[in-house]
Each structure stands twice: as C-alpha cells, then as structure tokens.
Amino acid sequence: MSCAAEMGAISKPKSMSRAKQWTDEVENLYRFQQAGYRDEFEYKQVKQVDIDRWPETGFVKKLQRRDNTFYYYNRKRECEDKEVHKVKVYAY
C-alpha cells in the first residue's frame, strides 16, 4: 500500500523544516515544489495519477501543474547546491 493511501484524509503537515544538504529525497521535493505542490502526497491527492519516474535514478520525470501544463525533468540532478536551502521538508 502506498504512503498516500495510508495517510488517508490527512492533508496538513505537522511541521516543516528546510533541507540542509542534497539527497535523493530533497531532489524529488524540489521538483514537486517547482510544480506548485508541497510534496508527493499533495500531488497524488490533487491529481490522483501515478508519478512518472526515471528508472535509473528514481527521480521524478514528469509532473502536471495545477493549470494542466507539464514540467519535464532530466535524469540527472537539477537542484543545485545554492537551491537546496529553499526546499521545504514536511513531516506528517
């Protein structure tokens, strides 16, 4: 069962912190937040679709924004070191 299904109707995070260093998780959060979502849970609640990922890295490949335009991402890292501190990490 996916994490979003386990969360059920919980939609608000309990706390938020900023990323301190780059990780795979921070990379994916960066991509979701560029597209206008908090994280994967909010994206799945709003769009109710499966997330396309790069098989080699597991990074998000494509996201649909709220205005129905798409963001396409590369296989490699896109969140530069100077952007890491802008990424919000939510705890539920």
Biopython code that builds the backbone (N, CA, C, O; Angstrom):
import numpy as np
from Bio.PDB.StructureBuilder import StructureBuilder

atoms = [
    (1, "MET", "N", (0.843, -1.171, 0.000)),
    (1, "MET", "CA", (0.000, 0.000, 0.000)),
    (1, "MET", "C", (0.892, 1.239, 0.000)),
    (1, "MET", "O", (1.907, 1.283, 0.696)),
    (2, "SER", "N", (0.506, 2.242, -0.785)),
    (2, "SER", "CA", (1.324, 3.449, -0.870)),
    (2, "SER", "C", (1.161, 4.314, 0.374)),
    (2, "SER", "O", (0.185, 4.192, 1.114)),
    (3, "CYS", "N", (2.133, 5.182, 0.584)),
    (3, "CYS", "CA", (2.103, 6.078, 1.748)),
    (3, "CYS", "C", (0.910, 7.009, 1.677)),
    (3, "CYS", "O", (0.313, 7.321, 2.707)),
    (4, "ALA", "N", (0.548, 7.462, 0.482)),
    (4, "ALA", "CA", (-0.575, 8.385, 0.350)),
    (4, "ALA", "C", (-1.880, 7.696, 0.757)),
    (4, "ALA", "O", (-2.740, 8.322, 1.376)),
    (5, "ALA", "N", (-2.031, 6.423, 0.417)),
    (5, "ALA", "CA", (-3.233, 5.699, 0.798)),
    (5, "ALA", "C", (-3.276, 5.477, 2.306)),
    (5, "ALA", "O", (-4.347, 5.518, 2.912)),
    (6, "GLU", "N", (-2.115, 5.241, 2.910)),
    (6, "GLU", "CA", (-2.062, 5.047, 4.356)),
    (6, "GLU", "C", (-2.413, 6.328, 5.106)),
    (6, "GLU", "O", (-2.978, 6.288, 6.199)),
    (7, "MET", "N", (-2.067, 7.471, 4.497)),
    (7, "MET", "CA", (-2.343, 8.745, 5.145)),
    (7, "MET", "C", (-3.830, 9.058, 5.155)),
    (7, "MET", "O", (-4.313, 9.773, 6.033)),
    (8, "GLY", "N", (-4.558, 8.525, 4.177)),
    (8, "GLY", "CA", (-5.984, 8.758, 4.126)),
    (8, "GLY", "C", (-6.300, 10.216, 3.883)),
    (8, "GLY", "O", (-5.812, 10.815, 2.924)),
    (9, "ALA", "N", (-7.113, 10.787, 4.749)),
    (9, "ALA", "CA", (-7.569, 12.163, 4.559)),
    (9, "ALA", "C", (-6.624, 13.193, 5.178)),
    (9, "ALA", "O", (-6.892, 14.392, 5.101)),
    (10, "ILE", "N", (-5.532, 12.751, 5.785)),
    (10, "ILE", "CA", (-4.597, 13.696, 6.387)),
    (10, "ILE", "C", (-3.946, 14.502, 5.266)),
    (10, "ILE", "O", (-3.281, 13.940, 4.397)),
    (11, "SER", "N", (-4.138, 15.810, 5.290)),
    (11, "SER", "CA", (-3.573, 16.604, 4.216)),
    (11, "SER", "C", (-2.650, 17.706, 4.714)),
    (11, "SER", "O", (-1.911, 18.293, 3.922)),
    (12, "LYS", "N", (-2.678, 17.997, 6.004)),
    (12, "LYS", "CA", (-1.844, 19.078, 6.520)),
    (12, "LYS", "C", (-0.649, 18.506, 7.274)),
    (12, "LYS", "O", (-0.801, 17.635, 8.130)),
    (13, "PRO", "N", (0.537, 19.006, 6.948)),
    (13, "PRO", "CA", (1.726, 18.542, 7.669)),
    (13, "PRO", "C", (1.772, 19.090, 9.088)),
    (13, "PRO", "O", (1.203, 20.141, 9.383)),
    (14, "LYS", "N", (2.457, 18.360, 9.960)),
    (14, "LYS", "CA", (2.589, 18.785, 11.357)),
    (14, "LYS", "C", (3.700, 19.801, 11.525)),
    (14, "LYS", "O", (3.610, 20.697, 12.365)),
    (15, "SER", "N", (4.751, 19.661, 10.725)),
    (15, "SER", "CA", (5.858, 20.605, 10.829)),
    (15, "SER", "C", (6.584, 20.713, 9.493)),
    (15, "SER", "O", (6.401, 19.893, 8.593)),
    (16, "MET", "N", (7.418, 21.756, 9.392)),
    (16, "MET", "CA", (8.184, 21.990, 8.180)),
    (16, "MET", "C", (9.588, 22.420, 8.580)),
    (16, "MET", "O", (9.770, 23.188, 9.525)),
    (17, "SER", "N", (10.569, 21.921, 7.854)),
    (17, "SER", "CA", (11.948, 22.360, 8.044)),
    (17, "SER", "C", (12.564, 22.549, 6.661)),
    (17, "SER", "O", (11.997, 22.122, 5.655)),
    (18, "ARG", "N", (13.705, 23.178, 6.620)),
    (18, "ARG", "CA", (14.412, 23.393, 5.355)),
    (18, "ARG", "C", (15.496, 22.336, 5.178)),
    (18, "ARG", "O", (16.105, 21.876, 6.144)),
    (19, "ALA", "N", (15.716, 21.970, 3.945)),
    (19, "ALA", "CA", (16.773, 20.999, 3.651)),
    (19, "ALA", "C", (18.130, 21.631, 3.922)),
    (19, "ALA", "O", (18.346, 22.806, 3.626)),
    (20, "LYS", "N", (19.032, 20.855, 4.478)),
    (20, "LYS", "CA", (20.387, 21.324, 4.785)),
    (20, "LYS", "C", (21.407, 20.854, 3.753)),
    (20, "LYS", "O", (22.382, 21.551, 3.471)),
    (21, "GLN", "N", (21.176, 19.666, 3.192)),
    (21, "GLN", "CA", (22.081, 19.138, 2.175)),
    (21, "GLN", "C", (21.282, 18.349, 1.152)),
    (21, "GLN", "O", (20.158, 17.925, 1.421)),
    (22, "TRP", "N", (21.874, 18.153, -0.030)),
    (22, "TRP", "CA", (21.191, 17.475, -1.115)),
    (22, "TRP", "C", (21.104, 15.973, -0.856)),
    (22, "TRP", "O", (22.086, 15.347, -0.457)),
    (23, "THR", "N", (19.926, 15.403, -1.085)),
    (23, "THR", "CA", (19.720, 13.951, -1.090)),
    (23, "THR", "C", (18.742, 13.641, -2.223)),
    (23, "THR", "O", (18.205, 14.555, -2.850)),
    (24, "ASP", "N", (18.514, 12.367, -2.481)),
    (24, "ASP", "CA", (17.519, 11.991, -3.492)),
    (24, "ASP", "C", (16.138, 12.520, -3.110)),
    (24, "ASP", "O", (15.389, 12.987, -3.968)),
    (25, "GLU", "N", (15.804, 12.447, -1.824)),
    (25, "GLU", "CA", (14.508, 12.935, -1.348)),
    (25, "GLU", "C", (14.376, 14.441, -1.585)),
    (25, "GLU", "O", (13.332, 14.913, -2.033)),
    (26, "VAL", "N", (15.432, 15.186, -1.285)),
    (26, "VAL", "CA", (15.414, 16.636, -1.494)),
    (26, "VAL", "C", (15.263, 16.951, -2.978)),
    (26, "VAL", "O", (14.565, 17.899, -3.341)),
    (27, "GLU", "N", (15.904, 16.173, -3.832)),
    (27, "GLU", "CA", (15.782, 16.373, -5.280)),
    (27, "GLU", "C", (14.324, 16.240, -5.719)),
    (27, "GLU", "O", (13.817, 17.084, -6.457)),
    (28, "ASN", "N", (13.656, 15.187, -5.270)),
    (28, "ASN", "CA", (12.261, 14.998, -5.662)),
    (28, "ASN", "C", (11.358, 16.071, -5.056)),
    (28, "ASN", "O", (10.437, 16.543, -5.723)),
    (29, "LEU", "N", (11.603, 16.461, -3.810)),
    (29, "LEU", "CA", (10.821, 17.547, -3.202)),
    (29, "LEU", "C", (10.996, 18.839, -3.995)),
    (29, "LEU", "O", (10.034, 19.577, -4.207)),
    (30, "TYR", "N", (12.211, 19.107, -4.428)),
    (30, "TYR", "CA", (12.493, 20.293, -5.247)),
    (30, "TYR", "C", (11.632, 20.280, -6.513)),
    (30, "TYR", "O", (11.069, 21.307, -6.894)),
    (31, "ARG", "N", (11.532, 19.144, -7.148)),
    (31, "ARG", "CA", (10.743, 19.024, -8.380)),
    (31, "ARG", "C", (9.253, 19.222, -8.109)),
    (31, "ARG", "O", (8.575, 19.915, -8.869)),
    (32, "PHE", "N", (8.737, 18.625, -7.039)),
    (32, "PHE", "CA", (7.327, 18.822, -6.700)),
    (32, "PHE", "C", (7.047, 20.284, -6.378)),
    (32, "PHE", "O", (6.028, 20.829, -6.802)),
    (33, "GLN", "N", (7.936, 20.916, -5.640)),
    (33, "GLN", "CA", (7.718, 22.299, -5.234)),
    (33, "GLN", "C", (7.862, 23.263, -6.411)),
    (33, "GLN", "O", (7.212, 24.308, -6.419)),
    (34, "GLN", "N", (8.674, 22.951, -7.381)),
    (34, "GLN", "CA", (8.749, 23.755, -8.599)),
    (34, "GLN", "C", (7.425, 23.720, -9.351)),
    (34, "GLN", "O", (7.027, 24.707, -9.971)),
    (35, "ALA", "N", (6.750, 22.583, -9.294)),
    (35, "ALA", "CA", (5.479, 22.422, -9.999)),
    (35, "ALA", "C", (4.291, 22.949, -9.185)),
    (35, "ALA", "O", (3.157, 22.927, -9.663)),
    (36, "GLY", "N", (4.545, 23.421, -7.963)),
    (36, "GLY", "CA", (3.476, 24.044, -7.185)),
    (36, "GLY", "C", (2.830, 23.169, -6.133)),
    (36, "GLY", "O", (1.736, 23.477, -5.660)),
    (37, "TYR", "N", (3.487, 22.081, -5.758)),
    (37, "TYR", "CA", (2.953, 21.162, -4.742)),
    (37, "TYR", "C", (3.916, 21.086, -3.566)),
    (37, "TYR", "O", (5.114, 21.325, -3.718)),
    (38, "ARG", "N", (3.387, 20.753, -2.392)),
    (38, "ARG", "CA", (4.249, 20.580, -1.214)),
    (38, "ARG", "C", (5.176, 19.404, -1.395)),
    (38, "ARG", "O", (6.385, 19.500, -1.188)),
    (39, "ASP", "N", (4.577, 18.278, -1.790)),
    (39, "ASP", "CA", (5.322, 17.024, -1.878)),
    (39, "ASP", "C", (4.516, 16.003, -2.664)),
    (39, "ASP", "O", (3.486, 16.332, -3.252)),
    (40, "GLU", "N", (4.988, 14.771, -2.672)),
    (40, "GLU", "CA", (4.333, 13.696, -3.417)),
    (40, "GLU", "C", (2.910, 13.427, -2.917)),
    (40, "GLU", "O", (2.019, 13.130, -3.713)),
    (41, "PHE", "N", (2.697, 13.529, -1.609)),
    (41, "PHE", "CA", (1.370, 13.258, -1.047)),
    (41, "PHE", "C", (0.334, 14.251, -1.570)),
    (41, "PHE", "O", (-0.767, 13.858, -1.957)),
    (42, "GLU", "N", (0.685, 15.524, -1.581)),
    (42, "GLU", "CA", (-0.259, 16.532, -2.078)),
    (42, "GLU", "C", (-0.510, 16.343, -3.568)),
    (42, "GLU", "O", (-1.643, 16.478, -4.029)),
    (43, "TYR", "N", (0.539, 16.031, -4.324)),
    (43, "TYR", "CA", (0.389, 15.813, -5.763)),
    (43, "TYR", "C", (-0.591, 14.672, -6.034)),
    (43, "TYR", "O", (-1.473, 14.792, -6.884)),
    (44, "LYS", "N", (-0.431, 13.572, -5.310)),
    (44, "LYS", "CA", (-1.316, 12.422, -5.504)),
    (44, "LYS", "C", (-2.747, 12.735, -5.087)),
    (44, "LYS", "O", (-3.689, 12.244, -5.709)),
    (45, "GLN", "N", (-2.926, 13.545, -4.043)),
    (45, "GLN", "CA", (-4.276, 13.928, -3.619)),
    (45, "GLN", "C", (-4.959, 14.786, -4.670)),
    (45, "GLN", "O", (-6.142, 14.600, -4.955)),
    (46, "VAL", "N", (-4.223, 15.720, -5.244)),
    (46, "VAL", "CA", (-4.807, 16.659, -6.197)),
    (46, "VAL", "C", (-5.016, 16.012, -7.562)),
    (46, "VAL", "O", (-6.107, 16.093, -8.128)),
    (47, "LYS", "N", (-3.983, 15.374, -8.089)),
    (47, "LYS", "CA", (-4.025, 14.841, -9.462)),
    (47, "LYS", "C", (-4.548, 13.416, -9.555)),
    (47, "LYS", "O", (-5.111, 13.040, -10.582)),
    (48, "GLN", "N", (-4.380, 12.630, -8.529)),
    (48, "GLN", "CA", (-4.820, 11.232, -8.498)),
    (48, "GLN", "C", (-4.319, 10.438, -9.701)),
    (48, "GLN", "O", (-5.071, 9.716, -10.355)),
    (49, "VAL", "N", (-3.017, 10.599, -9.971)),
    (49, "VAL", "CA", (-2.365, 9.857, -11.057)),
    (49, "VAL", "C", (-1.049, 9.280, -10.536)),
    (49, "VAL", "O", (-0.519, 9.723, -9.517)),
    (50, "ASP", "N", (-0.538, 8.288, -11.251)),
    (50, "ASP", "CA", (0.773, 7.747, -10.915)),
    (50, "ASP", "C", (1.855, 8.717, -11.358)),
    (50, "ASP", "O", (1.677, 9.466, -12.319)),
    (51, "ILE", "N", (2.957, 8.697, -10.661)),
    (51, "ILE", "CA", (4.055, 9.619, -10.945)),
    (51, "ILE", "C", (5.071, 8.929, -11.839)),
    (51, "ILE", "O", (5.545, 7.835, -11.534)),
    (52, "ASP", "N", (5.400, 9.589, -12.958)),
    (52, "ASP", "CA", (6.428, 9.062, -13.866)),
    (52, "ASP", "C", (7.797, 9.316, -13.255)),
    (52, "ASP", "O", (8.108, 10.433, -12.843)),
    (53, "ARG", "N", (8.617, 8.262, -13.200)),
    (53, "ARG", "CA", (9.968, 8.380, -12.629)),
    (53, "ARG", "C", (10.987, 7.812, -13.606)),
    (53, "ARG", "O", (10.683, 6.929, -14.408)),
    (54, "TRP", "N", (12.200, 8.338, -13.520)),
    (54, "TRP", "CA", (13.304, 7.790, -14.299)),
    (54, "TRP", "C", (13.708, 6.460, -13.667)),
    (54, "TRP", "O", (13.978, 6.420, -12.466)),
    (55, "PRO", "N", (13.759, 5.377, -14.430)),
    (55, "PRO", "CA", (14.102, 4.071, -13.854)),
    (55, "PRO", "C", (15.522, 4.000, -13.298)),
    (55, "PRO", "O", (15.768, 3.276, -12.333)),
    (56, "GLU", "N", (16.459, 4.741, -13.893)),
    (56, "GLU", "CA", (17.858, 4.682, -13.456)),
    (56, "GLU", "C", (18.067, 5.334, -12.094)),
    (56, "GLU", "O", (18.822, 4.821, -11.268)),
    (57, "THR", "N", (17.396, 6.470, -11.857)),
    (57, "THR", "CA", (17.658, 7.255, -10.651)),
    (57, "THR", "C", (16.502, 7.269, -9.662)),
    (57, "THR", "O", (16.710, 7.490, -8.469)),
    (58, "GLY", "N", (15.280, 7.034, -10.150)),
    (58, "GLY", "CA", (14.105, 7.123, -9.291)),
    (58, "GLY", "C", (13.605, 8.547, -9.135)),
    (58, "GLY", "O", (12.635, 8.784, -8.416)),
    (59, "PHE", "N", (14.257, 9.507, -9.801)),
    (59, "PHE", "CA", (13.815, 10.894, -9.739)),
    (59, "PHE", "C", (12.519, 11.065, -10.530)),
    (59, "PHE", "O", (12.236, 10.305, -11.457)),
    (60, "VAL", "N", (11.747, 12.067, -10.153)),
    (60, "VAL", "CA", (10.509, 12.378, -10.860)),
    (60, "VAL", "C", (10.852, 12.800, -12.285)),
    (60, "VAL", "O", (11.773, 13.585, -12.509)),
    (61, "LYS", "N", (10.102, 12.269, -13.239)),
    (61, "LYS", "CA", (10.355, 12.536, -14.651)),
    (61, "LYS", "C", (9.434, 13.627, -15.191)),
    (61, "LYS", "O", (9.866, 14.500, -15.943)),
    (62, "LYS", "N", (8.154, 13.570, -14.798)),
    (62, "LYS", "CA", (7.167, 14.488, -15.354)),
    (62, "LYS", "C", (6.108, 14.789, -14.303)),
    (62, "LYS", "O", (5.630, 13.884, -13.619)),
    (63, "LEU", "N", (5.740, 16.067, -14.174)),
    (63, "LEU", "CA", (4.673, 16.469, -13.265)),
    (63, "LEU", "C", (3.712, 17.393, -13.991)),
    (63, "LEU", "O", (4.106, 18.177, -14.854)),
    (64, "GLN", "N", (2.442, 17.283, -13.622)),
    (64, "GLN", "CA", (1.421, 18.161, -14.192)),
    (64, "GLN", "C", (1.083, 19.243, -13.172)),
    (64, "GLN", "O", (0.689, 18.942, -12.046)),
    (65, "ARG", "N", (1.237, 20.494, -13.569)),
    (65, "ARG", "CA", (0.912, 21.604, -12.678)),
    (65, "ARG", "C", (-0.600, 21.723, -12.524)),
    (65, "ARG", "O", (-1.358, 21.040, -13.212)),
    (66, "ARG", "N", (-1.026, 22.590, -11.623)),
    (66, "ARG", "CA", (-2.463, 22.780, -11.377)),
    (66, "ARG", "C", (-3.180, 23.382, -12.584)),
    (66, "ARG", "O", (-4.383, 23.183, -12.754)),
    (67, "ASP", "N", (-2.449, 24.117, -13.423)),
    (67, "ASP", "CA", (-3.063, 24.694, -14.627)),
    (67, "ASP", "C", (-2.965, 23.746, -15.831)),
    (67, "ASP", "O", (-3.185, 24.149, -16.973)),
    (68, "ASN", "N", (-2.633, 22.486, -15.554)),
    (68, "ASN", "CA", (-2.587, 21.390, -16.526)),
    (68, "ASN", "C", (-1.448, 21.490, -17.541)),
    (68, "ASN", "O", (-1.471, 20.787, -18.551)),
    (69, "THR", "N", (-0.467, 22.333, -17.300)),
    (69, "THR", "CA", (0.748, 22.288, -18.111)),
    (69, "THR", "C", (1.713, 21.303, -17.446)),
    (69, "THR", "O", (1.572, 20.985, -16.265)),
    (70, "PHE", "N", (2.674, 20.835, -18.204)),
    (70, "PHE", "CA", (3.582, 19.806, -17.699)),
    (70, "PHE", "C", (4.982, 20.350, -17.488)),
    (70, "PHE", "O", (5.447, 21.218, -18.227)),
    (71, "TYR", "N", (5.648, 19.827, -16.468)),
    (71, "TYR", "CA", (7.067, 20.055, -16.243)),
    (71, "TYR", "C", (7.770, 18.735, -16.530)),
    (71, "TYR", "O", (7.374, 17.691, -16.011)),
    (72, "TYR", "N", (8.809, 18.779, -17.353)),
    (72, "TYR", "CA", (9.606, 17.601, -17.658)),
    (72, "TYR", "C", (10.997, 17.799, -17.050)),
    (72, "TYR", "O", (11.588, 18.872, -17.171)),
    (73, "TYR", "N", (11.505, 16.769, -16.404)),
    (73, "TYR", "CA", (12.786, 16.856, -15.700)),
    (73, "TYR", "C", (13.790, 15.878, -16.282)),
    (73, "TYR", "O", (13.419, 14.845, -16.841)),
    (74, "ASN", "N", (15.059, 16.214, -16.146)),
    (74, "ASN", "CA", (16.153, 15.365, -16.623)),
    (74, "ASN", "C", (16.399, 14.198, -15.676)),
    (74, "ASN", "O", (15.904, 14.177, -14.548)),
    (75, "ARG", "N", (17.177, 13.220, -16.159)),
    (75, "ARG", "CA", (17.575, 12.081, -15.329)),
    (75, "ARG", "C", (18.476, 12.513, -14.186)),
    (75, "ARG", "O", (18.421, 11.962, -13.087)),
    (76, "LYS", "N", (19.298, 13.501, -14.464)),
    (76, "LYS", "CA", (20.321, 13.918, -13.512)),
    (76, "LYS", "C", (19.785, 14.975, -12.550)),
    (76, "LYS", "O", (18.688, 15.508, -12.721)),
    (77, "ARG", "N", (20.572, 15.249, -11.567)),
    (77, "ARG", "CA", (20.249, 16.236, -10.539)),
    (77, "ARG", "C", (19.946, 17.608, -11.149)),
    (77, "ARG", "O", (20.679, 18.086, -12.015)),
    (78, "GLU", "N", (18.864, 18.233, -10.688)),
    (78, "GLU", "CA", (18.508, 19.575, -11.143)),
    (78, "GLU", "C", (18.562, 20.596, -10.011)),
    (78, "GLU", "O", (18.668, 21.795, -10.266)),
    (79, "CYS", "N", (18.492, 20.139, -8.777)),
    (79, "CYS", "CA", (18.532, 21.029, -7.617)),
    (79, "CYS", "C", (19.992, 21.332, -7.290)),
    (79, "CYS", "O", (20.694, 20.506, -6.707)),
    (80, "GLU", "N", (20.436, 22.521, -7.670)),
    (80, "GLU", "CA", (21.829, 22.900, -7.417)),
    (80, "GLU", "C", (22.035, 23.175, -5.928)),
    (80, "GLU", "O", (21.081, 23.416, -5.188)),
    (81, "ASP", "N", (23.288, 23.133, -5.510)),
    (81, "ASP", "CA", (23.611, 23.359, -4.098)),
    (81, "ASP", "C", (23.068, 24.689, -3.586)),
    (81, "ASP", "O", (22.648, 24.780, -2.433)),
    (82, "LYS", "N", (23.072, 25.714, -4.421)),
    (82, "LYS", "CA", (22.592, 27.022, -3.989)),
    (82, "LYS", "C", (21.069, 27.061, -3.819)),
    (82, "LYS", "O", (20.540, 28.002, -3.227)),
    (83, "GLU", "N", (20.369, 26.057, -4.326)),
    (83, "GLU", "CA", (18.904, 25.985, -4.223)),
    (83, "GLU", "C", (18.437, 25.069, -3.089)),
    (83, "GLU", "O", (17.265, 25.108, -2.714)),
    (84, "VAL", "N", (19.324, 24.257, -2.544)),
    (84, "VAL", "CA", (18.944, 23.238, -1.553)),
    (84, "VAL", "C", (18.245, 23.851, -0.347)),
    (84, "VAL", "O", (17.257, 23.298, 0.136)),
    (85, "HIS", "N", (18.738, 24.980, 0.147)),
    (85, "HIS", "CA", (18.152, 25.587, 1.352)),
    (85, "HIS", "C", (16.735, 26.111, 1.135)),
    (85, "HIS", "O", (16.045, 26.422, 2.106)),
    (86, "LYS", "N", (16.291, 26.216, -0.103)),
    (86, "LYS", "CA", (14.940, 26.687, -0.409)),
    (86, "LYS", "C", (13.901, 25.565, -0.336)),
    (86, "LYS", "O", (12.702, 25.836, -0.267)),
    (87, "VAL", "N", (14.349, 24.326, -0.350)),
    (87, "VAL", "CA", (13.450, 23.173, -0.353)),
    (87, "VAL", "C", (12.864, 22.959, 1.040)),
    (87, "VAL", "O", (13.583, 22.908, 2.038)),
    (88, "LYS", "N", (11.541, 22.836, 1.077)),
    (88, "LYS", "CA", (10.844, 22.609, 2.341)),
    (88, "LYS", "C", (10.599, 21.117, 2.523)),
    (88, "LYS", "O", (10.124, 20.442, 1.609)),
    (89, "VAL", "N", (10.926, 20.605, 3.709)),
    (89, "VAL", "CA", (10.722, 19.195, 4.030)),
    (89, "VAL", "C", (9.609, 19.133, 5.078)),
    (89, "VAL", "O", (9.759, 19.646, 6.186)),
    (90, "TYR", "N", (8.504, 18.505, 4.716)),
    (90, "TYR", "CA", (7.343, 18.450, 5.603)),
    (90, "TYR", "C", (7.302, 17.117, 6.364)),
    (90, "TYR", "O", (7.675, 16.069, 5.838)),
    (91, "ALA", "N", (6.840, 17.190, 7.613)),
    (91, "ALA", "CA", (6.658, 15.983, 8.433)),
    (91, "ALA", "C", (5.175, 15.852, 8.745)),
    (91, "ALA", "O", (4.518, 16.824, 9.118)),
    (92, "TYR", "N", (4.659, 14.644, 8.590)),
    (92, "TYR", "CA", (3.234, 14.386, 8.827)),
    (92, "TYR", "C", (3.011, 13.610, 10.096)),
    (92, "TYR", "O", (1.870, 13.309, 10.444)),
]
sb = StructureBuilder()
sb.init_structure("model")
sb.init_model(0)
sb.init_chain("A")
sb.init_seg("    ")
for serial, (resi, resn, name, xyz) in enumerate(atoms, 1):
    if name == "N":
        sb.init_residue(resn, " ", resi, " ")
    sb.init_atom(name, np.array(xyz, "f"), 0.0, 1.0, " ", f" {name:<3s}", serial, name[0])
structure = sb.get_structure()
